């Protein structure tokens, strides 16, 4: 057999592609089209009936598959002479394996082709639907355009019919129309006649006025008039209606006025008030001018004037205040059923060095005292302790130094019980009395802890007796105040003190609702270099979680982390729990109340209002606004005093507050301290720049300057004083302020002399011959010349002679000669009073 029709031609076996390609043009809306190449894949089924039908000469499968012992030799080809050899068993097996692989591969290709056909069919269906929708929209748009054009055309014809411009006769002197113009005019005349006949009103021809110039085109330029540029532009229906209303004197109907409820704050601009009333600002200004007040659109008016304007214009006014943004932020009543018992908050108060922190260390089994500079507490601290019975108690440690009055008052406000620590060897001291007053002002019960009973000179009964002077009567003396004798050093009676605290807390029956938004008080705040603003917060109600949006004073933030007093991160902080809160945008003030709000918008609104209030207060202090007669008198009293200016940086907000308060108390009518800038955190370059511009020193309390600030201070010659004990800082500032005080002049009487005779000496002047009546007379001392008990001269004694010799001093009963500086009018009988002036440096 031959594989080719021509014997001498070799044939290459190839596979024909089973895909046919074609181009289809898609149409979209707005006349857009796109050419898409479409492929058509032929399906091929191996071994199926379709293949059998498609084959012109079916292959006899049984003969090919039947086994034969030996294939007979094939007859030679008649023309090509090619002899086909018999396949071996290995070749037959390889061919069968290849055939099976090709069938599997074709089955996979057929499956993929079916899936592709399904996807193509769904895609074509979607595209067909989109094309049909686009064609439908196009048909609707064309129909709408045709309807609008038809409506405009009919309206124009009706308007022309009403105006009587159907047919106008040409003027006698007018130019005859050309043939083209006549041809164009004919269909227009026919249309106008048809429109007039359709309207049912006979067209009356009126003679047209002669025109020397072509008519002026009127009307609005629209799409229809632009496309019909050859026709005469006509008046629109709206223009015809307006003309008719003018001729009839018709007034448009007044719309019904809407009455609105207008929210009026304390101050509002005229533009904002007009917008809230939906009125024109011009009308508001006109109303103000009628009342005799000239104003512009950006002027600010008060709430009373705005209310009068709103009511005058028929609206209802609702007065609000800027402080309303804080409504519902604190003190929301809780349901009685939701209240649960909470741990008591105990504040340890007393005089400095009476053992408050040592007692707390004994309770906590810690060592806080060793970390405080000078052995005195200068920071307020909050700790939570679990007693032997398993109950939790929150302790607040307050400083006892006189400068920390605000800290002690703040601690007394947030506490439930006050432990008043009194040293058995010292007794009641000034800060002990102050702590008693703070506790009474906060109306909290007091437990007296008489400390240092292990000392040799300890007398607890003396302490109990001294407390009676301040209305503190202990139980041993028949009162109702619990007292416990303790020793913080020996840890004596610590358990008894905790038992008394638990008993007092049980009597108070302290409860709070933990399942609500948290509220609390900022005990202390500082700026940490690694963690940013950190606030020590005592949670009083609710539970604080990381992620809550909190507001404290003029600062807000999202809680990034909660850190307990032991330094461990916690996930919740319930009532009576002290925690460090990280995430504030700035350092809040100590004593600010903290609250959780629902979103950032509310937080920003509240903090913006509070920052505005702080700016107004600071500007009022800076400008010296006179609010009362007392302020005017105080300003007049301190108008000429000298000021010691300085920049203060501290580690925490409470210390900064204590330093500023102590320096303010140092001031007198003659000199006072003026804090140009105060802040929490280390000293920065901006602080040095401010100090350099003002020429003032920088006071640093428990903070240090960074490298850049230190170098800048050295270049500018700015002094930075570092302190870690507050009374050292106050003493140094006190000495510096004392240097600004003017010195005191003190007179010391030396003696008196009586002038016996006045001698006139050439080249010297008058010399008084005197006798010293009492005391001594010294050369160079100050003298007064007294005549008839009236001082006629004060000056210096220039010369003092005894006979002809200059002497330094002349005693009583002796005679001498005296000469004054720049004064010659001395007379017999005058009295000379001699005295010495001493300069004494003053101090605060």
Beta strands, then each sheet from edge to edge (+ up, - down):
strand 1: 19-27
strand 2: 33-41
strand 3: 261-264
strand 4: 267-269
strand 5: 300-302
strand 6: 316-319
strand 7: 340-341
strand 8: 344-350
strand 9: 381-386
strand 10: 392-397
strand 11: 417-423
strand 12: 445-451
strand 13: 482-485
strand 14: 511-512
strand 15: 519-528
strand 16: 532-541
strand 17: 544-545
strand 18: 549-552
strand 19: 555-563
strand 20: 569-570
strand 21: 572-573
strand 22: 577-584
strand 23: 593-597
strand 24: 642-650
strand 25: 671-680
strand 26: 697-701
strand 27: 720-723
strand 28: 744-761
strand 29: 765-778
strand 30: 782-787
strand 31: 790-802
strand 32: 805-806
strand 33: 809-811
strand 34: 815-820
strand 35: 831-840
sheet 1: 1+ 2-
sheet 2: 3+ 6+
sheet 3: 4+ 5-
sheet 4: 7+ 14-
sheet 5: 9+ 10- 8- 11- 12- 13-
sheet 6: 20+ 19- 18+ 23- 15+ 16- 22+
sheet 7: 17+ 21-
sheet 8: 25+ 24+ 26+ 27+
sheet 9: 32+ 31- 30+ 35- 28+ 29- 33+
sheet 10: 32+ 31- 34+
end
